[in-house]
Amino acid sequence: MFIKIILSYILGYLRITVEGYYIERFINICKSNNITIWNLKRDKDIRLYLNVRIQEFKELIKIAKNTRCKIKISNKKGLPFLLHKYKKRKIFFILLILLIFLIILSSNFVWNVQIEVENNQNLENILQDIENAGLKTGKLKSKVDTKEIINQIRLQRNDVAWVRN
């Protein structure tokens, strides 16, 4: 049921108010027609608040007519309504997609090489040796062979005991 509710948010759902004297009959017919309703709350004897998917709303109207109930939409929730709300802001969405693309693209590059030294040791030219081994800022992460770089640093320097990738 939880997965259906999450899927309903993605596809969109309505918070509706049902008024009438045959609310129990209305719920029973919805259940027999396999209409997914959730978050039912009853107010007094003739009013019921519930959530229903957009696709099942037309069936719900037919059931309400048969049971002499009135349906009123209180709230519209979900992605379709959110996208419809921002439909006129096309430049915003284009820039948002461009920003996401640039973040994904920039995360594929090495931007920082951090060297941590224990006991205040002075490791001269360690950054130069790392660059000579093939690790430079701005290089694609897929082009970096970390095992090869670690092996080269260990062979070149006697003062390095451990290298983490």
N, C-alpha and C positions, 0 to 999 in steps of 0.2 A: 504494500500500500504506500509506503514511504517513497519508493521509486516512482510510482504513479504520480504522486504529488509533486515531486521534483520535475518530472517530465511535463506535468501540467503547467508549472511555472514557466518552463522554457517555451511551451506552446501557447501559453496564455490561459487565464481562467477568470471567472466572474464571481464576485461576491453579490449574492442576490437576496432579496427579501420576498418571501412568499406569504401572502395573506389569504386566509379563507378558513372555513369551518371543517374542511376535510384534509387537514394537513397530514394525518397519519396515512390516509389512503394515498395521498400524493407521494409520500416517502416509499410506501410499499410498491407502488407502480414503478417508481424510479429504480428501485432495487430489482424488481422482476425484469426490467428492460436493460439491466446491466449499465446503468448510468452511474458514473462515479461521482458521489457527493461526499463532502467531508466538511469538518468544522461546523457541525450543526449546533445552533443555539436557538432555544425557544424563548420568545418573549410573550408573556401572557398566554392566552389560549389560542389566539388566531394568527399569530405572527411567528415566522421561522426565518432565521438567517442561515445561509449555507453557501458553500463554494461549489462551483461546477465548471467543467472545462468548456471552452468556446465551442468545440465541435458538437457537444451534447446539448447546447442551449436551445436549439430549434426543437429537439424532441421534448425538452422540458416545457416549452411553451404549449405544445400539443397536450401534454399530460395535465398541465395547469388548466387548460380550457375544459378538459374532460372532468376534472375534479372541482371545477368552479372556484379556482384560486387565482389570485392576481399576483403577477411577478413584476418586481421592480429591481432594476440593476443599481446596486449601491456603490460598487467599486469595480474597477477593471485593473487586473494585475497581470504581469508577465512580460516577456520580451517583445511580443508583437505590439503591445500598447506603448512600451517604452520606445521602441523604434519608430512608431507612428508619431510619437510626441516630438521626436527630434528629426523628423523627415525633412523639414525645411533647412536644417543645418548641415548641408552636405559638405561644406568646406571643413567643418568641425570633424566629421567622420573621416574625411580624406586625410586630414592632418593627424588624426588619432592613429589611423592605419599606418601612415608614414612614420610616425614616432615609434610605434611598436616594431615596425620593420627595421628601423635604424638601431633600436636597442638590441634586437636579436642579432643583427649584423655585427654590431660593435662587441657583443659578448663572445664572438668567435676569434678575437684578437688578444694577444698578450699585452696588457697595459702596464703591468708593474712587476718588477723583480725585487723581491724582498730578501734581505740577508740579515739573519739573526746570529749574533755572536755571543757565546757564553764566556764568562770570566773576563770580560773586557779585553779579549785578545785582539790584536791588530792583524787583520788579514789584508795585506796589501795587494792591490790589483786583482782582487777576487772577481769584481764586476767585469773587468777586462777579459779574464779567463772564461767567464760564463758566456760573454758575447762571442769570443773566439770558438767556443764549443758549439754555438749555433742558437743560443737563446737571446733574442733581442726584443725590445719593446716594439710593438706594432706588427709582429709576425703572427701569421695564422696559427691557431692552436693545433689544427690538424697537421701542420707541417713540422711541428716540434716533436722530436723523438726524445722523450725524457730519459729513457734508460741509457741511450747513447751519450747524452749530455752528462748524466751522473757519472758514468764510467770514465769519460774524458776528464772531468774535474778531479775525480779520485786519483787518476793516473798522473795528472799534472802536478797536483799539490799534495804535499806530505802533511800539511797542517789541517787538512779537512778530514774529519773522521766520519761524518755522516751528512748525507744530502737527502732532503725530502722533496718529492715532486708535488 
